[in-house]
Amino acid sequence: MARANDEVEELLLEYADLLSILSEDPFKPRAYEKAARAVGGYHADLRQLDLKRILQIPSVGRSIGEKIGEYLETGQIHDLEQLRAQIPPGVRTLMSIPGLGPKKALALHQELRVSSVEELVSAIDAGAVAALKGFGSKSQENILRGIQQLHESGGRVPVNLALDVAESLLSELRATRGVRRAEYAGSLRRMAETIGDVDLLVAAAEKDAPRIMDALVGLGAVGRVLAHGTTKSSVVTGRGLQVDLRIVPIEVWGAALVYFTGSKAHNIRIREIAVRKGLKLSEYGLFQAKSGRLVAAETEQEVYAKLGLPFIAPTLREDRGEVEAAAAGELPALIGLRQIRGDLHTHTDLTDGLAPLEEMLEAASELGYSYYAVTDHAPNLAMQRMTDEKVLAQRHRLAKLQDRYPKMTLLHGSELNIDPGGDVDWPEGFLSGFDLTVASVHSHFNQSREQMTRRVIRAMENPHVNVIGHLTGRLIGKRPPIDVDLDAIFAAAARTGTALEINSFPDRLDLKDEHVLWARRHGARFAIDTDSHAVTHLGVMRYGVATAQRGWLSKDEVVNAWPLAKLRKFLRKGRT
């Protein structure tokens, strides 16, 4: 299940949002935001800590620490409840729209008397939002995009939260007598970026099914039971995520896994192949259509083979041409987590990270990386207070620490800021001292499509910019992507030898899988990075790799799956 850290992080971020409406002090909300990030990225579970240890978490002072302790003890924060009571319910509803901040939500409520998304849409249709002081047509357009994004998310949760739930439940189910096999299926097994509900599949004998179903509905994580049967049960966890469990005989495990993994479109495609071969495919197996004789069922590989296809990885099963490619023998050899040789985008507490340099290096070394880049923020992101002296001192420290890690090459870089005109921090001479740089858009998200496209391409044309970080700037369910000509950018990435980042953070996954497929056709290269701000963040690499798989990438297309010598050559971008 999700750690208490995740729950507290969410509450502190809400506290910061509400403070930004009710308080004139801009620093107080910022303090809660920093504390929220610190708690979310802290390595130890809050439930195992007393107040003294909670106060040792970076950015957590006594006032915030006591609120955390109150939540752990009572399940709520009294001061947060009081803040909630001061905000009209309609404002909090509007704040759920990605990209619509608390102050603008309050202004819309006060000026237009709107209290729901539907009322806001009506106001937009009437042109009332564009006419408001401080809004205008561009703001109205962005709000509409946020509403569309809200509707598309439809109660879905990020893949990491769903995976936490699935793995926790599976761990307990596997300990139940009679369980032969147990896996998650559905969109979670395909590693879609958001998940509507969790599908679990268990192989067991019919006589053991009641005991296993009883075990599921009796778990402490279960908040409500929707259905309790012998072959299927549905529950809702305490955090509102629906979980469906199906039990099948071990003899049909492979066919059931194919069927319940989906996607629906992929299953239709392979059923069409079965029909053409005089076969019938269901969750119970692959059968001869006329005689009903079982042809294959025990393993997925066997089912696909009898259809005349090689095994198709779950992350590809979206009916994006994978069946045709499999039939033609043209499926890519997908990149795997073990093929990642290093991380090229990470932060320390020198800027907005939570852990010191030494702790981040030690954690990276334990992952067995061949190389590891430290890329703290650059000075044009003023809130990070970076200076030339600080970054040079970090480079010196990194060089001194290299002897501790004979098997891992330490690379010194920076995450640069792409300004509205496409320039980045530091002049060329200073930039040449870095092993690599990641350049990202951190501000002015509302530029026109033409301006934003020119801005990003100009940054890529800089010979010292190696990677474009989280290109679209989206935060899933919170902030819409920038408006940009992706075709032009993908072509420029291939032309300039600039890698496009697949940011592994589950609330970003940017580039997303469809964009990876798109950019791949242009011949672009990619870097799968974590953008880690804490030791625990290094583990999110799995989500970036899954996104790369969904985008059909092989290790040859991912620069941080290359040997160091080949990577260094790429990073030179043709410079002598």
ABEGO torsion letter per residue (X at the ends): XBBAAAAAAAAAAAAAAAAAAABABAAAAAAAAAAAAAAAABABBAAABBAAAAAABBGBBAAAAAAAAAAAAAGBBAAAAAAAAABBAAAAAAAABBGBBAAAAAAAAAAAGBABAAAAAAAAAAGAAAABBGBEAAAAAAAAAAAAAAAAAGGBBBAAAAAAAAAAAAAAAAABBGBABBBBBEAAAAGBABBABBBBBBBBBAAAAAAAAAAAAABAABABBABBBAABBBBBBAAGBBBBBBBBBAAAAAAAAAAAAOBAAAAAAAAAAAAAAGBBBBAAEBBBAAAGBBABAABAAAAAAAAGBBBBBAAABAGAGAAAAAAAGABBBBBBAAABABBABBBBAABABABBAAAAAAAAAAAGBABBBBBBBBAABAAAGBBAAAAAAAAAAAAAAAAABAABBBBBBBBBBBBAAGBBBEBAAAAAABABBBBBBABGAABBAAAAAAAAAAAAABAABABBBGAAGBBBGABBBBBBBAAAAAAAAAAAGBBBBBBABAAAGOBBAAAAAAAAAAGBBBBBBAGBABAAAAAAAAAAAAAAAAAGBBAAABAAABBAAAAAAAAAGGBX
